[in-house]
Amino acid sequence: MDVYNEEYKTTFEKYGLINVFLITPQTSVERINFIDSISNGFIYMVSSASVTGSQSGFGDEQSNYFKRIADMNLKNPQIIGFGISDNKTFSQATQYAKGAIIGSAFIKFLNDNSLESINNFAKFIR
């Protein structure tokens, strides 16, 4: 992060690029504040120390993490990813964040359905 801030940030800004930093439940408050201070886009909140893909919902540990970060009142919006696969997980994530990143569930949907049915996926999630 220091290397980005000291060597690359001005180049990113010169060309209108935004570097998105990730945080996890284990990321320290000091590091989160530093990431927020050098960011100018959004902060990607990894929901847990697990792999991406579907799960049935977020537990108290993740909900507490989401709330803890929301309560920090960071200048950059937070978007939650990993484990967002249905309306339940989307709703739990967006209760505390500005959005959610859906990867694996969307790819699976595309593999099983036509491109024309993407609106159905959005309705399913929301």
Secondary structure, DSSP 4 states (H G I P E B T S, - for coil): -HHIIIIIHHHHHHTT--PPEEE-TT--HHHHHHHHHH-SS-EEEE-SSS-SS--S---HHHHHHHHHHHTT--SS-EEEESS--SHHHHHHHHTTSSEEE--HHHHHHHHHS-GGGHHHHHHHH-
